[in-house]
């Protein structure tokens, strides 16, 4: 339309049209800038979202790794505790057996000690009786009978 007005020589309308055309061009330029800014914002948002998603994936992988490590440690600790319980039970049975053996041996030693003490007492009594007999013989020889 502007071209037609220029060809036919309508200058008053031409100035109005050029002003409106400048305004339209300004609006179009602003709209283009706004679209460009929005697309840049979208790109920035997409980059930020992508970065956040990557961080989220890294954190999820790290959490999964830590969880599996913790599970492995718990399983290992459980097996160690089971082994320790078995060892403690075995040691407890050995300790009970040893205590029973000690009690039996203690009774046996006590019996031998009392038997030994009785034997020593008997031996001392025999020695005392023999010594008394010898002493009586000596006394009879030293002090004869008075006739």
Secondary structure, DSSP 8 states (H G I E B T S, - for coil): -HHHHHHHT-HHHHHHHHHHHHHHHHHHHHHHHHHHHHHHHHHHHHHHHHHHHHHHHHHHHHHHHHHHHHHHHHHHHHHHHHHHHHHHHHHHHHHHHHHHHHHHHHHHHHHHHHHHHHHHHHHHHHHHHHHHHHHHHHHHHHS----
